[in-house]
Amino acid sequence: MCEASVYIEREGSEELVLESVDVLEEEGDEVRMVSIFGEEKRLKARVKRLALVNHRIVLEPVEPAG
Amino acid sequence: MCEASVYIEREGSEELVLESVDVLEEEGDEVRMVSIFGEEKRLKARVKRLALVNHRIVLEPVEPAG
């Protein structure tokens, strides 16, 4: 299977958000992700980097506009 | 291998951009992608949707601000 683990970058380190992610969508300033087990999470973030062969997706937080 | 094909949505249909993509990064209003063969492409776009089990990444064009 080709699902990936999703991490978010905060203060220079990467924090695991959700494993075994199949579907990920950007909706405005949110990212919605769904795992192959049907678990769903939403975060105020955007995609920074995918490394699919390594099964990694890295997000970065979306800062409030200011 | 878990690479994916990248498509861009234009006028309601999806156009293939690059196959066998491993790494994809968002850099400002551009997406940079690199295939497992080392082929690289850049587009003014953002990630709209990933469907990893189906090996699909869909981008949407970034419109000029205005």
Backbone of each chain as nested JSON, in Angstrom:
{
  "chains": [
    {"id": "A", "residues": [
      {"number": 1, "name": "MET", "atoms": {"N": [0.848, -1.2, 0.0], "CA": [0.0, 0.0, 0.0], "C": [0.875, 1.238, 0.0]}},
      {"number": 2, "name": "CYS", "atoms": {"N": [0.316, 2.318, -0.54], "CA": [1.119, 3.513, -0.757], "C": [0.675, 4.694, 0.075]}},
      {"number": 3, "name": "GLU", "atoms": {"N": [0.068, 4.416, 1.182], "CA": [-0.286, 5.508, 2.074], "C": [0.977, 6.111, 2.691]}},
      {"number": 4, "name": "ALA", "atoms": {"N": [0.828, 7.268, 3.361], "CA": [1.985, 7.971, 3.909], "C": [1.67, 8.487, 5.313]}},
      {"number": 5, "name": "SER", "atoms": {"N": [2.725, 8.791, 6.047], "CA": [2.548, 9.44, 7.343], "C": [2.611, 10.946, 7.15]}},
      {"number": 6, "name": "VAL", "atoms": {"N": [1.734, 11.66, 7.847], "CA": [1.676, 13.119, 7.74], "C": [2.282, 13.73, 9.004]}},
      {"number": 7, "name": "TYR", "atoms": {"N": [3.209, 14.652, 8.796], "CA": [3.879, 15.37, 9.873], "C": [3.611, 16.857, 9.723]}},
      {"number": 8, "name": "ILE", "atoms": {"N": [3.67, 17.582, 10.844], "CA": [3.626, 19.036, 10.756], "C": [4.896, 19.606, 11.36]}},
      {"number": 9, "name": "GLU", "atoms": {"N": [5.445, 20.601, 10.666], "CA": [6.683, 21.237, 11.117], "C": [6.359, 22.359, 12.09]}},
      {"number": 10, "name": "ARG", "atoms": {"N": [6.856, 22.242, 13.301], "CA": [6.637, 23.281, 14.308], "C": [7.961, 23.529, 14.996]}},
      {"number": 11, "name": "GLU", "atoms": {"N": [8.374, 24.789, 14.968], "CA": [9.618, 25.182, 15.63], "C": [10.774, 24.254, 15.264]}},
      {"number": 12, "name": "GLY", "atoms": {"N": [10.878, 23.975, 13.977], "CA": [12.041, 23.242, 13.479], "C": [11.993, 21.742, 13.641]}},
      {"number": 13, "name": "SER", "atoms": {"N": [10.971, 21.222, 14.352], "CA": [10.898, 19.762, 14.416], "C": [9.582, 19.277, 13.802]}},
      {"number": 14, "name": "GLU", "atoms": {"N": [9.522, 18.009, 13.506], "CA": [8.344, 17.44, 12.841], "C": [7.571, 16.572, 13.82]}},
      {"number": 15, "name": "GLU", "atoms": {"N": [6.275, 16.842, 13.872], "CA": [5.39, 16.182, 14.824], "C": [4.431, 15.321, 13.994]}},
      {"number": 16, "name": "LEU", "atoms": {"N": [4.268, 14.079, 14.377], "CA": [3.371, 13.182, 13.636], "C": [1.921, 13.612, 13.816]}},
      {"number": 17, "name": "VAL", "atoms": {"N": [1.193, 13.721, 12.713], "CA": [-0.233, 14.084, 12.763], "C": [-1.096, 12.842, 12.588]}},
      {"number": 18, "name": "LEU", "atoms": {"N": [-0.849, 12.081, 11.529], "CA": [-1.692, 10.923, 11.226], "C": [-0.906, 9.962, 10.338]}},
      {"number": 19, "name": "GLU", "atoms": {"N": [-1.004, 8.689, 10.656], "CA": [-0.334, 7.652, 9.871], "C": [-1.288, 7.056, 8.844]}},
      {"number": 20, "name": "SER", "atoms": {"N": [-0.714, 6.378, 7.854], "CA": [-1.49, 5.602, 6.877], "C": [-2.518, 6.452, 6.142]}},
      {"number": 21, "name": "VAL", "atoms": {"N": [-2.098, 7.674, 5.767], "CA": [-3.008, 8.587, 5.082], "C": [-3.127, 8.2, 3.611]}},
      {"number": 22, "name": "ASP", "atoms": {"N": [-4.374, 8.115, 3.163], "CA": [-4.649, 7.849, 1.752], "C": [-4.99, 9.158, 1.039]}},
      {"number": 23, "name": "VAL", "atoms": {"N": [-6.034, 9.848, 1.543], "CA": [-6.532, 11.049, 0.861], "C": [-6.194, 12.291, 1.674]}},
      {"number": 24, "name": "LEU", "atoms": {"N": [-5.713, 13.312, 0.988], "CA": [-5.423, 14.597, 1.632], "C": [-5.902, 15.692, 0.694]}},
      {"number": 25, "name": "GLU", "atoms": {"N": [-6.644, 16.65, 1.246], "CA": [-7.165, 17.746, 0.43], "C": [-6.855, 19.075, 1.07]}},
      {"number": 26, "name": "GLU", "atoms": {"N": [-6.531, 20.066, 0.26], "CA": [-6.412, 21.441, 0.755], "C": [-7.746, 22.13, 0.517]}},
      {"number": 27, "name": "GLU", "atoms": {"N": [-8.289, 22.68, 1.591], "CA": [-9.577, 23.392, 1.5], "C": [-9.37, 24.732, 2.165]}},
      {"number": 28, "name": "GLY", "atoms": {"N": [-9.164, 25.775, 1.362], "CA": [-8.871, 27.092, 1.929], "C": [-7.576, 27.01, 2.714]}},
      {"number": 29, "name": "ASP", "atoms": {"N": [-7.597, 27.42, 3.991], "CA": [-6.363, 27.36, 4.776], "C": [-6.308, 26.107, 5.646]}},
      {"number": 30, "name": "GLU", "atoms": {"N": [-7.125, 25.124, 5.304], "CA": [-7.111, 23.861, 6.045], "C": [-6.634, 22.712, 5.176]}},
      {"number": 31, "name": "VAL", "atoms": {"N": [-6.062, 21.729, 5.844], "CA": [-5.769, 20.455, 5.196], "C": [-6.645, 19.403, 5.874]}},
      {"number": 32, "name": "ARG", "atoms": {"N": [-7.354, 18.635, 5.059], "CA": [-8.166, 17.534, 5.572], "C": [-7.516, 16.242, 5.114]}},
      {"number": 33, "name": "MET", "atoms": {"N": [-7.306, 15.314, 6.034], "CA": [-6.673, 14.056, 5.631], "C": [-7.473, 12.887, 6.169]}},
      {"number": 34, "name": "VAL", "atoms": {"N": [-7.459, 11.798, 5.431], "CA": [-8.218, 10.605, 5.804], "C": [-7.289, 9.41, 5.663]}},
      {"number": 35, "name": "SER", "atoms": {"N": [-7.225, 8.598, 6.72], "CA": [-6.363, 7.414, 6.664], "C": [-7.08, 6.265, 5.983]}},
      {"number": 36, "name": "ILE", "atoms": {"N": [-6.318, 5.222, 5.657], "CA": [-6.936, 4.021, 5.054], "C": [-7.892, 3.329, 6.032]}},
      {"number": 37, "name": "PHE", "atoms": {"N": [-7.828, 3.705, 7.318], "CA": [-8.755, 3.141, 8.306], "C": [-9.981, 4.034, 8.507]}},
      {"number": 38, "name": "GLY", "atoms": {"N": [-10.063, 5.13, 7.753], "CA": [-11.215, 6.019, 7.839], "C": [-11.067, 7.109, 8.885]}},
      {"number": 39, "name": "GLU", "atoms": {"N": [-9.927, 7.158, 9.574], "CA": [-9.727, 8.224, 10.551], "C": [-9.484, 9.534, 9.807]}},
      {"number": 40, "name": "GLU", "atoms": {"N": [-10.148, 10.617, 10.266], "CA": [-10.069, 11.9, 9.568], "C": [-9.529, 12.973, 10.504]}},
      {"number": 41, "name": "LYS", "atoms": {"N": [-8.651, 13.815, 9.993], "CA": [-8.177, 14.962, 10.774], "C": [-8.151, 16.188, 9.893]}},
      {"number": 42, "name": "ARG", "atoms": {"N": [-8.322, 17.36, 10.529], "CA": [-8.206, 18.65, 9.847], "C": [-7.254, 19.529, 10.619]}},
      {"number": 43, "name": "LEU", "atoms": {"N": [-6.487, 20.305, 9.9], "CA": [-5.518, 21.213, 10.52], "C": [-5.456, 22.489, 9.715]}},
      {"number": 44, "name": "LYS", "atoms": {"N": [-5.183, 23.61, 10.379], "CA": [-4.895, 24.845, 9.651], "C": [-3.442, 24.759, 9.191]}},
      {"number": 45, "name": "ALA", "atoms": {"N": [-3.275, 24.332, 7.963], "CA": [-1.929, 24.064, 7.468], "C": [-1.972, 23.986, 5.953]}},
      {"number": 46, "name": "ARG", "atoms": {"N": [-0.792, 23.881, 5.373], "CA": [-0.706, 23.623, 3.944], "C": [0.411, 22.619, 3.697]}},
      {"number": 47, "name": "VAL", "atoms": {"N": [0.38, 22.032, 2.515], "CA": [1.402, 21.054, 2.157], "C": [2.717, 21.775, 1.933]}},
      {"number": 48, "name": "LYS", "atoms": {"N": [3.765, 21.291, 2.553], "CA": [5.094, 21.831, 2.296], "C": [5.88, 20.909, 1.368]}},
      {"number": 49, "name": "ARG", "atoms": {"N": [5.847, 19.617, 1.657], "CA": [6.71, 18.694, 0.939], "C": [6.145, 17.28, 1.0]}},
      {"number": 50, "name": "LEU", "atoms": {"N": [6.169, 16.608, -0.126], "CA": [5.869, 15.175, -0.169], "C": [7.138, 14.44, -0.53]}},
      {"number": 51, "name": "ALA", "atoms": {"N": [7.355, 13.299, 0.082], "CA": [8.439, 12.404, -0.343], "C": [7.795, 11.024, -0.359]}},
      {"number": 52, "name": "LEU", "atoms": {"N": [7.239, 10.687, -1.517], "CA": [6.327, 9.532, -1.578], "C": [7.044, 8.212, -1.426]}},
      {"number": 53, "name": "VAL", "atoms": {"N": [8.239, 8.117, -2.003], "CA": [8.971, 6.852, -1.884], "C": [9.305, 6.582, -0.404]}},
      {"number": 54, "name": "ASN", "atoms": {"N": [9.478, 7.656, 0.367], "CA": [9.694, 7.522, 1.814], "C": [8.399, 7.578, 2.627]}},
      {"number": 55, "name": "HIS", "atoms": {"N": [7.251, 7.68, 1.96], "CA": [5.943, 7.667, 2.644], "C": [5.802, 8.823, 3.63]}},
      {"number": 56, "name": "ARG", "atoms": {"N": [6.305, 9.988, 3.242], "CA": [6.241, 11.135, 4.152], "C": [5.564, 12.329, 3.496]}},
      {"number": 57, "name": "ILE", "atoms": {"N": [4.678, 12.965, 4.245], "CA": [4.072, 14.234, 3.844], "C": [4.342, 15.214, 4.971]}},
      {"number": 58, "name": "VAL", "atoms": {"N": [4.9, 16.372, 4.639], "CA": [5.183, 17.371, 5.671], "C": [4.303, 18.596, 5.402]}},
      {"number": 59, "name": "LEU", "atoms": {"N": [3.596, 19.022, 6.442], "CA": [2.756, 20.224, 6.377], "C": [3.45, 21.359, 7.103]}},
      {"number": 60, "name": "GLU", "atoms": {"N": [3.034, 22.591, 6.804], "CA": [3.443, 23.706, 7.649], "C": [2.198, 24.442, 8.098]}},
      {"number": 61, "name": "PRO", "atoms": {"N": [2.218, 24.957, 9.334], "CA": [1.039, 25.655, 9.852], "C": [0.735, 26.886, 9.01]}},
      {"number": 62, "name": "VAL", "atoms": {"N": [-0.545, 27.21, 8.855], "CA": [-0.94, 28.467, 8.226], "C": [-1.098, 29.497, 9.34]}},
      {"number": 63, "name": "GLU", "atoms": {"N": [-0.317, 30.566, 9.247], "CA": [-0.402, 31.629, 10.254], "C": [-1.63, 32.482, 9.941]}},
      {"number": 64, "name": "PRO", "atoms": {"N": [-2.284, 32.978, 10.978], "CA": [-3.376, 33.917, 10.722], "C": [-2.855, 35.109, 9.912]}},
      {"number": 65, "name": "ALA", "atoms": {"N": [-3.622, 35.542, 8.906], "CA": [-3.21, 36.714, 8.101], "C": [-3.062, 37.924, 9.014]}},
      {"number": 66, "name": "GLY", "atoms": {"N": [-2.069, 38.75, 8.75], "CA": [-1.881, 39.906, 9.658], "C": [-0.962, 40.926, 9.037]}}
    ]},
    {"id": "B", "residues": [
      {"number": 1, "name": "MET", "atoms": {"N": [6.816, 0.415, -5.68], "CA": [7.167, 1.827, -5.485], "C": [5.894, 2.657, -5.304]}},
      {"number": 2, "name": "CYS", "atoms": {"N": [6.042, 3.738, -4.589], "CA": [4.867, 4.512, -4.207], "C": [4.831, 5.897, -4.822]}},
      {"number": 3, "name": "GLU", "atoms": {"N": [5.447, 6.049, -5.943], "CA": [5.352, 7.325, -6.632], "C": [3.932, 7.514, -7.187]}},
      {"number": 4, "name": "ALA", "atoms": {"N": [3.646, 8.74, -7.636], "CA": [2.298, 9.059, -8.103], "C": [2.358, 9.86, -9.397]}},
      {"number": 5, "name": "SER", "atoms": {"N": [1.23, 9.876, -10.106], "CA": [1.119, 10.754, -11.279], "C": [0.522, 12.076, -10.836]}},
      {"number": 6, "name": "VAL", "atoms": {"N": [1.065, 13.165, -11.381], "CA": [0.58, 14.501, -11.035], "C": [-0.245, 15.043, -12.206]}},
      {"number": 7, "name": "TYR", "atoms": {"N": [-1.443, 15.515, -11.866], "CA": [-2.36, 16.103, -12.848], "C": [-2.657, 17.546, -12.454]}},
      {"number": 8, "name": "ILE", "atoms": {"N": [-3.007, 18.371, -13.421], "CA": [-3.499, 19.702, -13.101], "C": [-4.906, 19.854, -13.654]}},
      {"number": 9, "name": "GLU", "atoms": {"N": [-5.752, 20.462, -12.816], "CA": [-7.148, 20.661, -13.19], "C": [-7.287, 21.966, -13.961]}},
      {"number": 10, "name": "ARG", "atoms": {"N": [-7.741, 21.871, -15.186], "CA": [-7.956, 23.071, -16.008], "C": [-9.303, 22.928, -16.681]}},
      {"number": 11, "name": "GLU", "atoms": {"N": [-10.139, 23.924, -16.455], "CA": [-11.464, 23.948, -17.088], "C": [-12.194, 22.618, -16.908]}},
      {"number": 12, "name": "GLY", "atoms": {"N": [-12.144, 22.107, -15.698], "CA": [-12.945, 20.93, -15.372], "C": [-12.355, 19.594, -15.768]}},
      {"number": 13, "name": "SER", "atoms": {"N": [-11.232, 19.597, -16.507], "CA": [-10.633, 18.302, -16.822], "C": [-9.207, 18.243, -16.266]}},
      {"number": 14, "name": "GLU", "atoms": {"N": [-8.689, 17.049, -16.181], "CA": [-7.374, 16.847, -15.582], "C": [-6.363, 16.497, -16.658]}},
      {"number": 15, "name": "GLU", "atoms": {"N": [-5.264, 17.226, -16.617], "CA": [-4.227, 17.112, -17.638], "C": [-2.985, 16.549, -16.939]}},
      {"number": 16, "name": "LEU", "atoms": {"N": [-2.391, 15.515, -17.503], "CA": [-1.212, 14.91, -16.894], "C": [-0.018, 15.863, -16.961]}},
      {"number": 17, "name": "VAL", "atoms": {"N": [0.656, 16.044, -15.83], "CA": [1.84, 16.912, -15.781], "C": [3.113, 16.067, -15.788]}},
      {"number": 18, "name": "LEU", "atoms": {"N": [3.182, 15.1, -14.872], "CA": [4.404, 14.303, -14.732], "C": [4.051, 12.985, -14.046]}},
      {"number": 19, "name": "GLU", "atoms": {"N": [4.606, 11.915, -14.559], "CA": [4.377, 10.593, -13.97], "C": [5.513, 10.219, -13.023]}},
      {"number": 20, "name": "SER", "atoms": {"N": [5.277, 9.233, -12.184], "CA": [6.301, 8.641, -11.318], "C": [6.978, 9.678, -10.423]}},
      {"number": 21, "name": "VAL", "atoms": {"N": [6.142, 10.568, -9.856], "CA": [6.683, 11.63, -9.01], "C": [6.979, 11.076, -7.616]}},
      {"number": 22, "name": "ASP", "atoms": {"N": [8.183, 11.384, -7.142], "CA": [8.581, 11.024, -5.783], "C": [8.438, 12.23, -4.865]}},
      {"number": 23, "name": "VAL", "atoms": {"N": [9.137, 13.317, -5.203], "CA": [9.186, 14.49, -4.321], "C": [8.383, 15.634, -4.937]}},
      {"number": 24, "name": "LEU", "atoms": {"N": [7.589, 16.277, -4.114], "CA": [6.837, 17.447, -4.553], "C": [6.902, 18.485, -3.435]}},
      {"number": 25, "name": "GLU", "atoms": {"N": [7.233, 19.722, -3.797], "CA": [7.34, 20.785, -2.793], "C": [6.541, 21.992, -3.229]}},
      {"number": 26, "name": "GLU", "atoms": {"N": [5.901, 22.663, -2.259], "CA": [5.271, 23.952, -2.53], "C": [6.27, 25.029, -2.148]}},
      {"number": 27, "name": "GLU", "atoms": {"N": [6.534, 25.908, -3.099], "CA": [7.473, 27.014, -2.861], "C": [6.769, 28.275, -3.308]}},
      {"number": 28, "name": "GLY", "atoms": {"N": [6.217, 29.032, -2.343], "CA": [5.442, 30.222, -2.704], "C": [4.245, 29.802, -3.533]}},
      {"number": 29, "name": "ASP", "atoms": {"N": [4.077, 30.394, -4.709], "CA": [2.932, 30.018, -5.543], "C": [3.32, 28.998, -6.611]}},
      {"number": 30, "name": "GLU", "atoms": {"N": [4.454, 28.329, -6.408], "CA": [4.876, 27.294, -7.346], "C": [4.882, 25.919, -6.69]}},
      {"number": 31, "name": "VAL", "atoms": {"N": [4.692, 24.921, -7.521], "CA": [4.906, 23.541, -7.098], "C": [6.078, 23.007, -7.921]}},
      {"number": 32, "name": "ARG", "atoms": {"N": [7.033, 22.421, -7.211], "CA": [8.174, 21.789, -7.868], "C": [8.042, 20.293, -7.652]}},
      {"number": 33, "name": "MET", "atoms": {"N": [8.175, 19.528, -8.707], "CA": [8.064, 18.075, -8.547], "C": [9.225, 17.386, -9.248]}},
      {"number": 34, "name": "VAL", "atoms": {"N": [9.63, 16.26, -8.688], "CA": [10.76, 15.509, -9.226], "C": [10.343, 14.052, -9.311]}},
      {"number": 35, "name": "SER", "atoms": {"N": [10.54, 13.46, -10.487], "CA": [10.166, 12.052, -10.654], "C": [11.29, 11.147, -10.136]}},
      {"number": 36, "name": "ILE", "atoms": {"N": [10.982, 9.86, -10.026], "CA": [11.999, 8.894, -9.604], "C": [13.109, 8.774, -10.636]}},
      {"number": 37, "name": "PHE", "atoms": {"N": [12.886, 9.299, -11.85], "CA": [13.924, 9.288, -12.892], "C": [14.724, 10.588, -12.906]}},
      {"number": 38, "name": "GLY", "atoms": {"N": [14.412, 11.496, -11.979], "CA": [15.157, 12.741, -11.888], "C": [14.608, 13.858, -12.751]}},
      {"number": 39, "name": "GLU", "atoms": {"N": [13.505, 13.597, -13.445], "CA": [12.9, 14.667, -14.249], "C": [12.212, 15.658, -13.304]}},
      {"number": 40, "name": "GLU", "atoms": {"N": [12.411, 16.952, -13.566], "CA": [11.878, 17.977, -12.667], "C": [10.961, 18.91, -13.438]}},
      {"number": 41, "name": "LYS", "atoms": {"N": [9.85, 19.296, -12.819], "CA": [8.971, 20.309, -13.414], "C": [8.516, 21.277, -12.348]}},
      {"number": 42, "name": "ARG", "atoms": {"N": [8.24, 22.51, -12.78], "CA": [7.68, 23.542, -11.904], "C": [6.447, 24.121, -12.566]}},
      {"number": 43, "name": "LEU", "atoms": {"N": [5.462, 24.432, -11.744], "CA": [4.217, 25.017, -12.246], "C": [3.721, 26.036, -11.238]}},
      {"number": 44, "name": "LYS", "atoms": {"N": [3.06, 27.074, -11.711], "CA": [2.345, 27.979, -10.801], "C": [1.042, 27.292, -10.411]}},
      {"number": 45, "name": "ALA", "atoms": {"N": [1.083, 26.629, -9.281], "CA": [-0.061, 25.819, -8.873], "C": [0.055, 25.511, -7.392]}},
      {"number": 46, "name": "ARG", "atoms": {"N": [-0.994, 24.891, -6.875], "CA": [-0.934, 24.387, -5.516], "C": [-1.592, 23.017, -5.471]}},
      {"number": 47, "name": "VAL", "atoms": {"N": [-1.302, 22.311, -4.388], "CA": [-1.884, 20.981, -4.227], "C": [-3.368, 21.112, -3.932]}},
      {"number": 48, "name": "LYS", "atoms": {"N": [-4.182, 20.388, -4.659], "CA": [-5.61, 20.361, -4.359], "C": [-5.978, 19.075, -3.621]}},
      {"number": 49, "name": "ARG", "atoms": {"N": [-5.49, 17.951, -4.115], "CA": [-5.929, 16.663, -3.577], "C": [-4.892, 15.589, -3.847]}},
      {"number": 50, "name": "LEU", "atoms": {"N": [-4.616, 14.779, -2.847], "CA": [-3.811, 13.571, -3.027], "C": [-4.726, 12.37, -2.832]}},
      {"number": 51, "name": "ALA", "atoms": {"N": [-4.528, 11.349, -3.632], "CA": [-5.193, 10.062, -3.406], "C": [-4.086, 9.032, -3.587]}},
      {"number": 52, "name": "LEU", "atoms": {"N": [-3.415, 8.729, -2.477], "CA": [-2.151, 8.004, -2.578], "C": [-2.334, 6.552, -2.968]}},
      {"number": 53, "name": "VAL", "atoms": {"N": [-3.397, 5.935, -2.451], "CA": [-3.61, 4.528, -2.788], "C": [-3.865, 4.403, -4.301]}},
      {"number": 54, "name": "ASN", "atoms": {"N": [-4.445, 5.451, -4.888], "CA": [-4.648, 5.482, -6.346], "C": [-3.494, 6.14, -7.095]}},
      {"number": 55, "name": "HIS", "atoms": {"N": [-2.447, 6.545, -6.397], "CA": [-1.251, 7.125, -7.031], "C": [-1.571, 8.399, -7.819]}},
      {"number": 56, "name": "ARG", "atoms": {"N": [-2.44, 9.216, -7.267], "CA": [-2.842, 10.443, -7.969], "C": [-2.619, 11.678, -7.115]}},
      {"number": 57, "name": "ILE", "atoms": {"N": [-2.066, 12.698, -7.72], "CA": [-1.942, 14.017, -7.097], "C": [-2.591, 14.998, -8.057]}},
      {"number": 58, "name": "VAL", "atoms": {"N": [-3.517, 15.809, -7.548], "CA": [-4.174, 16.792, -8.413], "C": [-3.805, 18.192, -7.925]}},
      {"number": 59, "name": "LEU", "atoms": {"N": [-3.329, 19.017, -8.856], "CA": [-2.981, 20.411, -8.575], "C": [-4.065, 21.312, -9.129]}},
      {"number": 60, "name": "GLU", "atoms": {"N": [-4.118, 22.544, -8.611], "CA": [-4.941, 23.556, -9.274], "C": [-4.075, 24.76, -9.565]}},
      {"number": 61, "name": "PRO", "atoms": {"N": [-4.313, 25.429, -10.695], "CA": [-3.482, 26.568, -11.061], "C": [-3.623, 27.685, -10.023]}},
      {"number": 62, "name": "VAL", "atoms": {"N": [-2.553, 28.418, -9.782], "CA": [-2.616, 29.615, -8.939], "C": [-2.878, 30.787, -9.875]}},
      {"number": 63, "name": "GLU", "atoms": {"N": [-3.993, 31.485, -9.625], "CA": [-4.319, 32.651, -10.448], "C": [-3.49, 33.827, -9.969]}},
      {"number": 64, "name": "PRO", "atoms": {"N": [-3.091, 34.697, -10.866], "CA": [-2.411, 35.916, -10.436], "C": [-3.302, 36.674, -9.456]}},
      {"number": 65, "name": "ALA", "atoms": {"N": [-2.721, 37.181, -8.374], "CA": [-3.493, 37.958, -7.394], "C": [-4.075, 39.186, -8.083]}},
      {"number": 66, "name": "GLY", "atoms": {"N": [-5.297, 39.564, -7.727], "CA": [-5.849, 40.762, -8.36], "C": [-7.318, 40.924, -8.042]}}
    ]}
  ]
}
